[in-house]
Amino acid sequence: MLKGIYASVSAMLAGINKQALKAHNTANLDTPGFKEVFTAMQEAGKTEVFQPSSSAIGPMVESIGHIGLGVRTTETKTKFSDGELEVTNQPLDFALQGKGFFKILTTEGERFTRDGRFSRDATGMLVTVDGFKVLDSSGNPIILIDGDPILDTKGGIFINGNLVAQLGISEFSNPEIELKNEGGNQFIALVSVTQSTANTTIQQGFLEKSNVNVVDLMLGTKSYQAAQIMVQNQDELLGKSISTLGKTQ
């Protein structure tokens, strides 16, 4: 019976972990370029079950199989599917579709993002919504001269008909193992990277919306409630068993 309580509690703890990730995804539902984080359930382990038996040499026990010890959550992962495009008509809003990521320079070094909310700072430098520098194909900060920027689908920025910069774009064929989520919209590369837009297109005047599945956010609470009820039932049964055994003469 105690094993039943442990299994039910493990399901509740796993449910709490999943709900924390859902809360994080919900908070970033409207964050451009945000990639959903998730975890899955797996069996926590098994234990062997025995029952009494008899033989020619006296009482014995025999194995009758195994029972599970509950569940636990797996390592947190990121879903890298494309989000839908949203029209903004802002000349420095850029949206990626495909395998590419923008290269930016943060206080911690070079990072990658899908959040294309860019702007010019007071010096003409192209920066992210957090004020980090956007890098070009050579890894240098992009400085925009006066004029209206025009972006082509491979990241070339033209002003007054002249190419003034090439957006730094790196592609990852397997981002699940090649990128590490550092929170929010930033990732660090775990492999060497090069400039590539072969499998990427960039749209000006658009933003990529988050890829969070709203339906998934509404699921999961029922499983937690079911586990909670199981704990209560197991506790009541255990109490009745103790009370009954205590009265046995």
C-alpha positions, 0 to 999 in steps of 0.5 A: 500500500505504501508503494501505491502512495509513493507512486501517486505522489511521484505522479503529483511531483511530475505533474508539478514540474510539467505545470511549471513548464506550462506556466513558462510557455504561457508567459511567453505565448506572445513573445516573438520567436519563442520556442516551446519547452516541454518534458515527458513522463517516464517510469521511475523504476520497478520493484519485484513482488513476492508471495508466500509459497510452500515446498518440501523443505518448508515455507518459502516466497516466490516472485510473481512479477514486478510493479512500477514505483511511479513516474518522473519527468525527463530532461527538459527539451525545446520544440524548434518548429517554425512559428506562424508569421505576423505582419507588423510592417515595421522595416526592422522587424525580421522573421526567419522561416527554416533552420536559421538563427540570428547571431547576436552579441550579448554580455555573455558572448555570441548567442543565437535567437529567432526574435527579430524585433530589431531597431537602430540605437543612437549610434546607428547600430542594429540591436535587439529588443534587449539592446544586444548587438546584431552581428553580420555574416563576419561576426561584426556589429551591424551599423546602418547608415541613414536611409530606408533599409530594404531586406532580401530573403537571404538577409542582405540589407540594402540602403539607397540601393547599396548593400550595407550589411549581410545579416549573420545567420547560422543554420542548425540541422539538429538544434535539439542537440546542437543548441542549449536553451539559456532561457527566454529567446537565447541559445548557445551553440554546442557545435562550431557554426558558419554562415548559412541561409541555404534552408532559411528565408528572412521576411521584412516587416514580419515577426515569427510568433511563438510556436507554443501550442495553446491546446497543450497548455490546457491539458495536464491538470486532470492527471495531477488531480487524479494523482491527488485523489489516488494519494487521498484514497491510499491514505484512507485505506492505510488508515483503515488497515492500521485501525483494523489490525490494531483491534485484532486480538 
